[in-house]
C-alpha cells in the first residue's frame, strides 16, 4: 500500500513537472523545432497616420526579407535558423483598436514575438497589453521620454526614436551653424502640431535655443493636428517675418502646412520641416521645384553604411525613390537590434530577450548602440535638403541630451541658401 502511494505521488509530481515545462517558453514543448517564428503587430494603413504607417510596413517587410535571406533567426534552444512570418492588422490610426488587436495577436493568433505599431499615441496605448502579458517590444516610430516611461512603470518598451530633448538640441545646433555661416540670419519662428511628439519637439527646441542664446525667437504657435486650414496661423508667421521657420509637423498635417505656405507665398530663407516631409507620399505630392531647398529631419541616409545602401536600393527598386524617410530609419534600426537581441538571447522567451535589451550593446549599421533607461543611446538626428529632386544630407547630430553634438562626415552636401522662391 505504501509503495502504491509513493508511485502515485511520483507520477503526480512528474505529470505536474511536464505540464509546467510544456507551458513555459523554453520548456519541453518549446524545444520542439518550429517551422516559422510568427511576429505580430498592427500598423496605420488608414486614418491620419496612413502615409507614415505605410512606410513603416514597407520597412518591416524589407526587414523580414533581409532576415529570411540569411535563413531566419538563429535560435540556440532549437539549434537552427528559423524564418519569420509577419501577421499584422490595420489599426486605422486608432489607439483603442490597436490595443484590442494586440490582445488578439497574443491570445488568438498565438504569435511568438511582437513588433511595434505606428505612432507615439498608439505605441503608448498598447503598453498595458505588453505589461499584462509581459512581452517586450522595440518601439521605433515613437517619441517617448524617460519620464513617461517612469510614469507608466513599464519594463517592456525600448525606444529607438530620438527623445524630445535630443531632437530639440539637434535643431538648435543646426540653427546655430546656419547663423554662424550666414550672418543675415537672426529671426526664428516655430509652429507645431498639437500632438505629443510635436509639442515635445517644440518645447525642447525652444528651450535649447533660449538656453544657448541662439537667434531671436519672434513667433511661435500651434495648430490642431487634424487641421485642414492653418492659414490664420501662417499669416501670423508672415507678419513676424522670420528668417528661419521651424515647422514641427507630425503626419498628414505636413502636407497642409507646406501647401499653404506656398499658397500664401511665405518663403523664409530657411524652412525646416518634420520627418513626414521625408515620406514617399510627400516626395510624390510636390514636384521637385516646389520642394527645392526645403530641409527636413530624419533618422538615416544610405550614405552612412553599405547595408543601409542595400536597404535603400531594395526600397527604391520595389516602391520608388525614398527621400531617406525617417520612419524607415528607426524601423531599420529596430530590425537590426531585434535580430541581434533574439539571437543573443538564444530563445523566444520574452524574459530572456528583455534581459538582453536591458544589458547588452548592439553592433548595427548605425554604429554601436544600447538602451539607457529603455531609450536608445546614442540617437542619430540627420537633416536632409531637397536638391535637384534628391534628398541630400546636410547636417548630422548624435548623442543623448545634453551630450548631443554635431557629427561631420565626408558625404555631407553644401546647403542651398537661401531657399529658392516657390515655383
C-alpha positions, 0 to 999 in steps of 0.5 A: 500500500505504501509503495502504491502511494509513493508511485502515485505521488511520483507520477503526480509530481512528474505529470505536474513537472511536464505540464509546467515545462510544456507551458513555459517558453523554453520548456519541453514543448518549446524545444520542439523545432518550429517551422516559422517564428510568427511576429505580430503587430498592427500598423496605420494603413488608414486614418491620419497616420496612413502615409507614415504607417505605410512606410513603416510596413514597407520597412518591416517587410524589407526587414523580414526579407533581409532576415529570411535571406540569411535563413531566419533567426538563429535560435540556440534552444532549437539549434537552427535558423528559423524564418519569420512570418509577419501577421499584422492588422490595420489599426486605422490610426486608432489607439483603442483598436490597436490595443484590442488587436494586440490582445488578439495577436497574443491570445488568438493568433498565438504569435511568438514575438511582437513588433511595434505599431505606428505612432507615439499615441498608439505605441503608448496605448498598447503598453498595458497589453505588453505589461499584462502579458509581459512581452517586450517590444522595440518601439521605433516610430515613437517619441517617448521620454524617460519620464513617461516611461517612469510614469507608466512603470513599464519594463517592456518598451525600448525606444529607438526614436530620438527623445524630445530633448535630443531632437530639440538640441539637434535643431538648435545646433543646426540653427546655430551653424546656419547663423554662424555661416550666414550672418543675415540670419537672426529671426526664428519662428516655430509652429507645431502640431498639437500632438505629443511628439510635436509639442515635445519637439517644440518645447525642447527646441525652444528651450535649447535655443533660449538656453544657448542664446541662439537667434531671436525667437519672434513667433511661435504657435500651434495648430490642431493636428487634424487641421485642414486650414492653418492659414490664420496661423501662417499669416501670423508667421508672415507678419513676424517675418522670420528668417528661419521657420521651424515647422514641427509637423507630425503626419498628414498635417505636413502636407497642409502646412507646406501647401499653404505656405506656398499658397500664401507665398511665405518663403523664409530663407530657411524652412525646416520641416518634420520627418513626414516631409521625408515620406514617399507620399510627400516626395510624390505630392510636390514636384521637385521645384516646389520642394527645392531647398526645403530641409527636413529631419530624419533618422538615416541616409544610405550614405552612412553604411553599405547595408543601409545602401542595400536597404535603400536600393531594395526600397527604391527598386520595389516602391520608388525613390525614398527621400531617406524617410525617417520612419524607415530609419528607426524601423531599420534600426529596430530590425537590426537590434531585434535580430541581434537581441533574439539571437543573443538571447538564444530563445523566444522567451520574452524574459530572456530577450528583455534581459538582453535589451536591458544589458547588452550593446548592439553592433548595427549599421548605425554604429554601436548602440544600447538602451539607457533607461529603455531609450536608445543611446546614442540617437542619430538626428540627420537633416536632409535638403531637397536638391535637384529632386534628391534628398541630400544630407546636410547636417548630422547630430548624435548623442543623448541630451545634453551630450548631443553634438554635431557629427561631420562626415565626408558625404555631407552636401553644401546647403542651398541658401537661401531657399529658392522662391516657390515655383 
